[in-house]
């Protein structure tokens, strides 16, 4: 734990995190900084570890208190079972958090520094787990959305294929009509071509006739102008010149010839106009026929437009089908990529599982050794209990002897006290006698001094 791969958080941050993310209810309210520093409370730390295991592995705290009833004396293991259960599961979990030196003493007698480092590693892993869960939930949502799109696109493709098949397949009821329509369309197109050729020829003739009419109308107007000018000249000449009757006759004959020529040209022009009117009537009839043909062509054009619209819809459906197929290919490629990524992750998970299995075997071996040591400890404990019971028996015997000795001592002390009282009384009497003898001796001395 000297070289950590995770940051060591402050105690306030740890308390706030575990109160908000792990603990709930009254446990979150009562969990405080004093449970970690300066002297961690074993009960609070054990309860926190149980809640962490419940969050990660869904192991409820009461499951850790299950006593193995198959043992001969389950009462001896009631206090060991929850601690050993939490210890074993924490030994399996903490290497994931890069904490490899978790000990049983961290549960029974935790130290502040080690507890803070262990809780920091667990907090770092829980942050990482939360981020990965969010990422995996996003991946799952996008994968579900892609799968929904894939299913919708596949349904749309199937429906479009069905529509295309329906449009391509002509029902037997309409096959005769389609054949008749196709034959009629071909006949009408041929007739339309002939009519167009005839119309073009008639239009060319009409243009030629119009040009001729314009030329002749110009010539007629010019002749009229010439006649008017001649009449004016005649009137002028009549007023100015007095001609001989022979000259007048000659000029009149000339004028009559000119008038005859003009009448002949006018009659020819009238005949041409009549012919042109007849031709115009024929042109009008042809125009009416052309209009009828045009209406038929418009009807055919409407049918052709409907066919073109159906073809465009068919093409749009084909384009949509191609687009759907491309999206389907893209989705299939994305699915393949996701499967590859999932396969790589599964390989990594399998490798990690193998490593965990090896570590688990090592831990199981270590746990078996610990269990063997625990059995030895239990045997020693039973021996010590027997020794303690023997010592208690000896102490009870010693206490009985001491009580007997105390009784004897109390009797002896009572006897000694009685003797002491007797001795004191005899001493008092002896002292009194000595005093009396001293007084008598002093009186005798005084008497003797007085005599001598």
C-alpha positions as CSV (number, residue, x, y, z in Angstrom):
1,X,0.0,0.0,0.0
2,X,3.1,2.2,0.0
3,X,2.8,2.8,-3.8
4,X,-0.9,3.5,-4.6
5,X,-2.3,3.8,-8.0
6,X,-5.2,5.9,-6.7
7,X,-5.4,9.2,-4.9
8,X,-5.8,9.3,-1.1
9,X,-8.9,11.4,-0.4
10,X,-9.5,13.5,2.7
11,X,-11.7,12.2,5.4
12,X,-14.5,14.8,4.8
13,X,-14.7,13.8,1.2
14,X,-14.8,10.1,2.1
15,X,-17.6,10.6,4.6
16,X,-19.6,12.7,2.2
17,X,-19.2,10.2,-0.6
18,X,-20.1,7.1,1.4
19,X,-23.1,8.9,3.0
20,X,-24.5,9.9,-0.4
21,X,-23.5,6.9,-2.6
22,X,-23.4,3.8,-0.3
23,X,-25.2,4.3,3.0
24,X,-28.9,5.1,3.3
25,X,-31.3,6.2,6.0
26,X,-30.2,6.3,9.6
27,X,-26.8,4.7,8.8
28,X,-26.0,7.7,6.5
29,X,-27.1,10.2,9.2
30,X,-25.0,8.5,12.0
31,X,-21.9,7.9,9.9
32,X,-19.4,10.7,10.6
33,X,-15.8,11.6,10.6
34,X,-15.3,10.3,14.2
35,X,-16.0,6.7,12.9
36,X,-12.8,6.9,10.9
37,X,-10.4,9.2,12.8
38,X,-8.6,9.3,15.1
39,X,-9.5,5.8,16.2
40,X,-11.7,4.0,13.7
41,X,-14.7,2.2,15.2
42,X,-14.7,-1.5,14.1
43,X,-18.5,-1.8,14.1
44,X,-19.0,1.2,11.8
45,X,-16.2,0.1,9.5
46,X,-17.6,-3.5,9.3
47,X,-21.1,-2.1,8.6
48,X,-19.7,0.1,5.8
49,X,-17.9,-2.8,4.2
50,X,-21.1,-4.9,4.4
51,X,-23.0,-2.1,2.6
52,X,-20.3,-1.8,-0.1
53,X,-20.6,-5.6,-0.7
54,X,-24.3,-5.2,-0.8
55,X,-24.0,-2.4,-3.4
56,X,-21.6,-4.4,-5.6
57,X,-22.5,-8.1,-5.1
58,X,-26.1,-7.8,-3.7
59,X,-25.1,-9.6,-0.6
60,X,-27.3,-8.4,2.3
61,X,-25.7,-7.8,5.7
62,X,-27.8,-10.4,7.4
63,X,-26.4,-13.1,5.0
64,X,-23.0,-12.6,6.6
65,X,-24.4,-13.6,10.0
66,X,-25.5,-17.1,8.9
67,X,-24.1,-19.6,11.3
68,X,-23.0,-23.0,10.0
69,X,-25.4,-25.2,12.0
70,X,-23.8,-28.4,10.8
71,X,-20.9,-27.8,13.2
72,X,-21.0,-29.5,16.6
73,X,-20.9,-26.2,18.6
74,X,-22.3,-23.4,16.4
75,X,-22.4,-21.0,19.4
76,X,-18.5,-20.8,19.3
77,X,-18.6,-19.5,15.7
78,X,-21.4,-16.9,16.0
79,X,-19.0,-14.0,16.5
80,X,-16.5,-15.4,14.0
81,X,-18.9,-16.0,11.1
82,X,-19.7,-12.4,10.0
83,X,-16.2,-11.2,10.4
84,X,-14.7,-14.1,8.4
85,X,-17.5,-13.8,5.7
86,X,-16.8,-10.0,5.3
87,X,-13.0,-10.7,5.4
88,X,-13.2,-13.4,2.6
89,X,-15.4,-11.3,0.4
90,X,-13.3,-8.2,0.9
91,X,-10.2,-10.2,0.1
92,X,-11.9,-11.1,-3.2
93,X,-13.0,-7.6,-3.9
94,X,-10.2,-5.3,-2.9
95,X,-7.6,-6.5,-5.5
96,X,-9.9,-5.0,-8.1
97,X,-9.4,-1.7,-6.3
98,X,-5.6,-2.3,-6.3
99,X,-5.5,-3.0,-2.6
100,X,-3.6,-6.3,-2.1
101,X,-2.7,-6.3,1.6
102,X,-6.1,-6.4,3.3
103,X,-5.8,-8.2,6.7
104,X,-8.1,-9.5,9.3
105,X,-6.8,-6.8,11.7
106,X,-8.3,-4.2,9.4
107,X,-11.7,-5.5,10.6
108,X,-11.0,-6.3,14.2
109,X,-8.7,-3.4,15.1
110,X,-8.6,-0.9,12.1
111,X,-6.0,1.8,11.9
112,X,-6.9,5.3,10.7
113,X,-4.2,5.5,7.9
114,X,-4.9,2.1,6.5
115,X,-8.7,2.5,6.7
116,X,-8.4,5.9,4.8
117,X,-6.3,4.3,2.1
118,X,-8.6,1.3,1.7
119,X,-11.7,3.5,1.6
120,X,-9.9,5.8,-1.0
121,X,-9.3,2.8,-3.2
122,X,-12.9,1.6,-3.0
123,X,-14.1,5.2,-3.7
124,X,-11.8,5.4,-6.8
125,X,-13.2,2.1,-8.0
126,X,-16.8,3.2,-7.4
127,X,-16.2,6.4,-9.4
128,X,-14.8,4.2,-12.2
129,X,-17.7,1.8,-12.0
130,X,-20.2,4.7,-12.2
131,X,-18.6,6.1,-15.3
132,X,-18.4,2.7,-17.0
133,X,-22.0,2.0,-16.1
134,X,-23.0,5.3,-17.7
135,X,-21.0,4.5,-20.8
136,X,-22.4,1.0,-21.0
137,X,-25.9,2.4,-20.6
138,X,-25.3,4.8,-23.4
139,X,-23.9,2.0,-25.6
140,X,-26.9,-0.1,-24.7
141,X,-29.3,2.7,-25.6
142,X,-27.6,3.4,-28.9
143,X,-27.5,-0.4,-29.6
144,X,-31.2,-0.7,-28.8
145,X,-31.9,2.4,-31.0
146,X,-29.8,0.9,-33.8
147,X,-31.6,-2.4,-33.4
148,X,-35.0,-0.7,-33.6
149,X,-33.9,1.2,-36.7
150,X,-32.6,-2.0,-38.1
151,X,-35.9,-3.7,-37.5
152,X,-37.8,-0.8,-38.9
153,X,-35.6,-0.6,-41.9
154,X,-35.9,-4.3,-42.5
155,X,-39.7,-4.0,-42.3
156,X,-39.6,-1.1,-44.7
157,X,-37.4,-2.9,-47.1
158,X,-39.7,-6.0,-47.0
159,X,-42.8,-3.8,-47.6
160,X,-41.0,-1.9,-50.4
161,X,-40.0,-5.2,-52.0
162,X,-43.6,-6.4,-51.8
163,X,-44.8,-3.1,-53.4
164,X,-42.2,-3.4,-56.1
165,X,-43.3,-7.0,-56.8
166,X,-46.9,-5.8,-56.9
167,X,-46.1,-3.0,-59.3
168,X,-44.0,-5.3,-61.5
169,X,-46.6,-8.0,-61.6
170,X,-49.5,-7.0,-63.8
171,X,-52.7,-8.7,-62.6
172,X,-54.4,-11.1,-65.2
173,X,-57.5,-8.9,-65.2
174,X,-55.5,-5.9,-66.5
175,X,-53.2,-7.7,-68.9
176,X,-55.7,-7.6,-71.7
177,X,-56.3,-3.9,-71.1
178,X,-52.6,-3.2,-71.0
179,X,-52.1,-5.0,-74.3
180,X,-55.0,-3.1,-75.9
181,X,-53.7,0.2,-74.5
182,X,-50.2,-0.6,-75.8
183,X,-51.6,-1.5,-79.2
184,X,-53.8,1.6,-79.2
185,X,-50.8,3.8,-78.1
186,X,-48.7,2.4,-80.9
187,X,-51.4,2.9,-83.5
188,X,-52.1,6.4,-82.2
189,X,-48.4,7.3,-82.2
190,X,-48.2,6.1,-85.9
191,X,-51.3,8.0,-86.8
192,X,-50.0,11.0,-84.9
193,X,-46.8,10.9,-86.9
194,X,-48.7,10.7,-90.2
195,X,-51.0,13.6,-89.1
196,X,-48.0,15.6,-88.0
197,X,-46.5,15.1,-91.4
198,X,-49.7,16.1,-93.2
199,X,-50.1,19.1,-90.9
200,X,-46.6,20.2,-91.6
201,X,-47.2,19.9,-95.4
202,X,-50.5,21.8,-95.0
203,X,-48.8,24.5,-93.0
204,X,-46.2,24.8,-95.6
205,X,-48.9,25.2,-98.4
206,X,-50.8,27.7,-96.2
207,X,-47.6,29.7,-95.8
208,X,-47.0,29.7,-99.5
209,X,-50.7,30.7,-100.2
210,X,-50.4,33.4,-97.6
211,X,-47.3,34.7,-99.3
212,X,-49.0,34.6,-102.7
213,X,-52.1,36.4,-101.3
214,X,-49.9,39.0,-99.8
215,X,-48.1,39.5,-103.1
216,X,-51.4,39.7,-105.1
217,X,-53.0,42.0,-102.5
218,X,-49.9,44.2,-102.9
219,X,-50.2,44.1,-106.7
220,X,-54.0,44.8,-106.4
221,X,-53.4,47.8,-104.2
222,X,-50.7,49.0,-106.5
223,X,-53.1,48.6,-109.5
224,X,-55.8,50.5,-107.6
225,X,-53.3,53.2,-106.9
226,X,-52.4,53.3,-110.6
227,X,-56.0,53.5,-111.6
228,X,-56.6,56.3,-109.2
229,X,-53.5,58.2,-110.5
230,X,-54.7,57.6,-114.1
231,X,-58.2,58.9,-113.3
232,X,-56.6,62.0,-111.8
233,X,-54.4,62.4,-114.8
234,X,-57.4,62.0,-117.1
235,X,-59.3,64.7,-115.2
236,X,-56.3,66.9,-115.4
237,X,-55.8,66.3,-119.1
238,X,-59.4,66.8,-119.8
239,X,-59.3,70.1,-118.1
240,X,-56.1,71.2,-119.8
241,X,-56.1,69.7,-123.2
242,X,-58.8,69.7,-125.8
243,X,-58.2,66.7,-127.9
244,X,-59.5,65.5,-131.1
245,X,-62.2,62.9,-131.1
246,X,-59.9,60.4,-132.8
247,X,-57.3,60.7,-130.1
248,X,-59.9,60.5,-127.5
249,X,-61.3,57.4,-129.1
250,X,-57.8,55.8,-129.2
251,X,-57.1,56.7,-125.6
252,X,-60.6,55.5,-124.6
253,X,-59.9,52.2,-126.3
254,X,-56.6,52.0,-124.6
255,X,-58.2,52.7,-121.3
256,X,-60.9,50.1,-122.0
257,X,-58.2,47.5,-122.7
258,X,-56.5,48.5,-119.5
259,X,-59.8,48.2,-117.7
260,X,-60.5,44.8,-119.3
261,X,-57.0,43.7,-118.2
262,X,-57.7,44.9,-114.7
263,X,-61.0,43.1,-114.7
264,X,-59.4,39.9,-115.9
265,X,-56.7,40.2,-113.2
266,X,-59.5,41.0,-110.6
267,X,-61.5,37.9,-111.7
268,X,-58.4,35.8,-111.5
269,X,-57.8,37.2,-108.0
270,X,-61.4,36.4,-107.0
271,X,-61.0,32.9,-108.3
272,X,-57.8,32.6,-106.3
273,X,-59.6,33.9,-103.3
274,X,-62.4,31.4,-103.7
275,X,-59.8,28.6,-104.1
276,X,-58.1,29.9,-101.0
277,X,-61.4,30.0,-99.1
278,X,-62.1,26.4,-100.1
279,X,-58.6,25.5,-99.0
280,X,-59.1,27.5,-95.7
281,X,-62.2,25.5,-95.1
282,X,-60.2,22.3,-95.6
283,X,-57.6,23.7,-93.3
284,X,-60.2,24.4,-90.6
285,X,-61.5,20.9,-91.0
286,X,-58.0,19.5,-90.7
287,X,-57.5,21.8,-87.6
288,X,-60.7,20.3,-86.0
289,X,-59.4,16.9,-86.7
290,X,-56.0,17.9,-85.4
291,X,-57.7,19.2,-82.2
292,X,-59.5,15.8,-81.8
293,X,-56.2,14.1,-82.3
294,X,-54.6,16.5,-79.8
295,X,-57.3,15.7,-77.2
296,X,-56.6,12.0,-77.8
297,X,-52.9,12.7,-77.5
298,X,-53.6,14.6,-74.3
299,X,-55.5,11.6,-72.9
300,X,-52.6,9.4,-74.0
301,X,-50.2,11.9,-72.4
302,X,-52.2,11.7,-69.1
303,X,-52.0,7.9,-69.3
304,X,-48.2,8.2,-70.0
305,X,-47.8,10.6,-67.1
306,X,-49.5,8.2,-64.8
307,X,-47.2,5.5,-66.1
308,X,-44.2,7.8,-65.6
309,X,-45.4,8.6,-62.1
310,X,-45.7,4.9,-61.3
311,X,-42.2,4.4,-62.8
312,X,-40.9,7.3,-60.7
313,X,-42.5,5.8,-57.6
314,X,-41.0,2.5,-58.6
315,X,-37.6,4.2,-59.0
316,X,-38.0,6.0,-55.7
317,X,-38.9,2.8,-54.0
318,X,-35.8,1.1,-55.7
319,X,-33.7,4.1,-54.5
320,X,-35.2,3.8,-51.0
321,X,-34.5,0.0,-51.1
322,X,-30.9,0.7,-52.1
323,X,-30.6,3.3,-49.4
324,X,-32.1,0.9,-46.8
325,X,-29.7,-1.8,-48.0
326,X,-26.8,0.6,-47.6
327,X,-28.0,1.6,-44.1
328,X,-28.5,-2.1,-43.4
329,X,-24.9,-2.8,-44.5
330,X,-23.7,0.1,-42.3
331,X,-25.7,-1.3,-39.4
332,X,-24.3,-4.8,-40.1
333,X,-20.8,-3.3,-40.1
334,X,-21.5,-1.4,-36.9
335,X,-23.0,-4.6,-35.4
336,X,-19.9,-6.5,-36.5
337,X,-17.6,-3.9,-35.0
338,X,-19.7,-4.0,-31.8
339,X,-19.4,-7.8,-31.8
340,X,-15.7,-7.5,-32.3
341,X,-15.4,-5.0,-29.5
342,X,-17.6,-7.3,-27.4
343,X,-15.5,-10.3,-28.3
344,X,-12.3,-8.3,-27.3
345,X,-14.0,-7.3,-24.1
346,X,-15.1,-10.9,-23.4
347,X,-11.5,-12.0,-24.1
348,X,-10.2,-9.5,-21.6
349,X,-12.9,-10.5,-19.2
350,X,-12.0,-14.2,-19.6
351,X,-8.3,-13.3,-19.1
352,X,-9.2,-11.3,-16.0
353,X,-11.5,-14.1,-14.9
354,X,-8.6,-16.6,-15.2
355,X,-6.4,-14.2,-13.2
356,X,-9.1,-13.8,-10.7
357,X,-9.6,-17.5,-10.5
358,X,-5.9,-18.0,-9.9
359,X,-5.9,-15.3,-7.2
360,X,-9.1,-16.8,-5.8
361,X,-7.4,-20.2,-5.6
362,X,-4.4,-18.6,-3.9
363,X,-6.8,-16.8,-1.5
364,X,-8.8,-20.0,-0.9
365,X,-5.5,-21.8,-0.1
366,X,-4.6,-18.9,2.2
367,X,-8.1,-19.0,3.7
368,X,-7.8,-22.8,4.2
369,X,-4.5,-22.2,6.0
370,X,-6.2,-19.5,8.1
371,X,-9.1,-21.9,8.8
372,X,-6.6,-24.6,9.8
373,X,-4.9,-22.0,12.1
374,X,-8.4,-21.0,13.3
375,X,-9.1,-24.7,14.1
376,X,-5.8,-25.0,15.9
377,X,-6.7,-21.8,17.8
378,X,-10.1,-23.3,18.7
379,X,-8.4,-26.5,19.9
380,X,-5.9,-24.4,21.9
381,X,-8.9,-22.3,23.1
382,X,-10.6,-25.5,24.3
383,X,-7.5,-26.7,26.0
384,X,-7.1,-23.3,27.6
385,X,-10.7,-23.4,28.6
386,X,-10.1,-26.8,30.3
387,X,-7.0,-25.4,31.9
388,X,-9.0,-22.4,33.1
389,X,-11.7,-24.7,34.4
390,X,-9.0,-26.7,36.3
391,X,-7.5,-23.5,37.6
392,X,-10.9,-22.4,38.7
393,X,-11.4,-25.6,40.5
394,X,-8.0,-25.3,42.2
395,X,-8.8,-21.7,43.1
396,X,-12.1,-22.7,44.5
397,X,-10.3,-25.4,46.6
398,X,-7.7,-22.9,47.6
399,X,-10.5,-20.4,48.5
400,X,-12.1,-23.1,50.6
401,X,-8.8,-23.8,52.4
402,X,-8.2,-20.1,52.8
403,X,-11.7,-19.8,54.3
404,X,-10.9,-22.7,56.7
405,X,-7.6,-21.1,57.6
406,X,-9.3,-17.8,58.1
407,X,-11.8,-19.5,60.4
408,X,-8.9,-21.1,62.3
409,X,-7.0,-17.8,62.3
410,X,-10.1,-16.0,63.6
411,X,-10.5,-18.6,66.4
412,X,-6.8,-18.3,67.2
413,X,-7.0,-14.6,67.2
414,X,-9.9,-14.7,69.5
415,X,-8.0,-17.0,71.8
416,X,-4.9,-14.7,71.5
417,X,-7.1,-11.7,72.2
418,X,-8.5,-13.4,75.3
419,X,-5.0,-14.3,76.4
420,X,-3.9,-10.8,75.7
421,X,-6.7,-9.4,77.7
422,X,-5.9,-11.7,80.6
423,X,-2.2,-10.8,80.3
424,X,-3.1,-7.1,80.3
425,X,-5.4,-7.6,83.4
426,X,-2.7,-9.6,85.2
427,X,-0.1,-6.9,84.2
428,X,-2.4,-4.2,85.6
429,X,-2.7,-6.1,88.8
430,X,1.0,-6.6,88.9
431,X,1.7,-3.0,88.3
432,X,-0.8,-2.1,91.0
433,X,1.0,-4.5,93.4
434,X,4.4,-3.0,92.4
435,X,3.0,0.5,93.1
436,X,1.7,-0.6,96.4
437,X,5.0,-2.3,97.2
438,X,6.9,0.9,96.1
439,X,4.6,3.1,98.2
440,X,5.1,0.8,101.2
441,X,8.9,0.7,100.6
442,X,9.0,4.5,100.4
443,X,7.0,4.8,103.6
444,X,9.3,2.3,105.2
445,X,12.3,4.2,104.1
446,X,10.8,7.4,105.4
447,X,10.2,5.7,108.7
448,X,13.7,4.4,108.8
449,X,15.1,7.8,107.9
450,X,13.0,9.2,110.6
451,X,14.3,6.7,113.1
452,X,17.9,7.2,112.2
